[in-house]
Amino acid sequence: MGLRLPEHPLLSTELALPNRRQGKVRDLYDVSLGSGEAALLLVATDRVSAFDVVLGSGLPGKGVVLTQLSRFWFERFASYGPNHLLSTDVGDVPGLTPVERDLLAGRIMLCRRTQVVPIECIARGYLAGSGWKDYQNTGTLCGVELPPGLERASKLPEAIFTPSTKAASGHDENIDFSSAAALVGVDTMMQLRERTLALYGAAATHAEGVGLLLADTKFEFGLLPGADEPVLIDEACTPDSSRFWPKDDWKAGHEPPSFDKQIVRNFLEAEVDAGRWNREAPGPMLPTAVLRQTLDRYLEAYERLVGHPLVRR
């Protein structure tokens, strides 16, 4: 039986746990487990960000979709190397009240604490997004030479690894492999490239089997104390971190509608074009229809990838 999604979005949490910090989507806390192990609690809220602005409207249940889909992939990726996930059971988090456990059910990850590698690890199998813009300008993508004459949404001859900086705020910046290696070391980058492409290949194969194309995706990694092997962290192959396309709608030269928040971005672009928003905080409130259609896309992606619905019906 699936989870029940909330009627109203959870936009923020204030738990009686130490060292609260906040990303665009997740609230993070330090947790001390009964074994004495220091862990990290990730709470996926229902916040929606676009153009580096967190919007005033949340998407009810979005955090549950992200968490449950990440859990699916972490389990599926287990043979490809370690990840940070310890549990998604809210009952394993010490110090929560019964009300808080009910509020957070389905949307938490209790994780090993790592030192985050400050590189976004992006794998691309198709030419889209910022990759398409870079190719148009230079014929390359993050220093990787690509064949001439490719069109938007073209399938690449083989998947490529295109790192970017991991910005604390504002835009991440695409960089080449050597620039990334100068930041974190050649050996680390070689491991990250190998892991990223292996994970992308596994995810893309699974997705294509259920009628989806994984155009590109982003992974993040960390390092455990005293260990050299990268640990997969954050989230994995969700509509927030990946560009999934319906396989039947794809053809080179035409980018299909993706299973993500593109509906939100389209609405915001219209607001900008009409002079009603300047791309700065606070963002405009989203119409109910935009929220509903976006959530439907997230839920459809989950159901196709996992093989069963997420929510009770």
MOVEN-V405522 format. One record per pair of residues at least 12 apart in sequence whose C-alpha atoms are under 7 Angstrom apart, sorted by the first residue. I is the first residue (numbers start at 1). J is the second residue. Records with the same first field share a line. If there is no record, write none. Layout:
BEGIN
I = J  J
END
This chain:
BEGIN
1 = 312
2 = 309  310  311  312
3 = 310  311  312
4 = 311  312
5 = 60  61  311
6 = 60  61
7 = 60
8 = 60
9 = 46  58  59  60  61
10 = 45  46  60
11 = 45  46  47  58
12 = 45
13 = 27
17 = 29  30  31
18 = 30
24 = 49  54
25 = 44  45  46  47  48
26 = 42  43  44  45
27 = 42  43  44
28 = 40  41  42  43
29 = 41  42
38 = 113
39 = 110  111  112  113
40 = 110  111  112  113
41 = 108  109  110  111
42 = 108  109  110
43 = 107  108  109
44 = 63  64  67  107  108
45 = 63
46 = 58  59  60  61  62  63
47 = 59
50 = 265
51 = 279
52 = 170  171
53 = 280  281  283
54 = 283
55 = 282  283  284  285
56 = 282  283  284  285
57 = 285  286
59 = 291  295
62 = 295
63 = 107
64 = 106  107
66 = 238
67 = 106  107  108
68 = 106
69 = 238  302
70 = 235  236  237  238
73 = 236
82 = 231  232
83 = 231  232  233
84 = 111  112  231  232  233
85 = 109  110  111  112
86 = 110  111  112
87 = 109  110
88 = 108  109  110
90 = 104  105  108
114 = 222  223  224
115 = 222  223  224
116 = 221  222  223
117 = 221  222
118 = 165  166
119 = 163  164  165  166
120 = 163  164  165  166  218  219  220
121 = 162  163  164  196  218  219  220
122 = 161  162  163  217  218  219
123 = 159  160  161  162  196  197  200  216  217  218
124 = 159  160  161  215  216  217
125 = 155  156  158  159  160  215  216
126 = 153  154  155  156  215  216
127 = 152  153  154  155  156
128 = 152  153
132 = 152
142 = 162  174  175  176
143 = 176
151 = 252  253
152 = 252  253  254  255
153 = 252  253  254  255
154 = 252  253
161 = 193  197
162 = 176
163 = 175  176  177  180
196 = 219
207 = 305
210 = 304  305
211 = 246  247
212 = 244  245  246  247
213 = 244  245  246  247
214 = 243  244  245
215 = 243  244  245
216 = 242  243
217 = 237  241  242  243
218 = 241  242
219 = 236
220 = 232  233  234
221 = 233
239 = 259  260  298
240 = 260
243 = 258  259  260
244 = 258  259
245 = 257  258  259
259 = 297  298  301
260 = 297  298
261 = 294
263 = 290  294
264 = 290
END
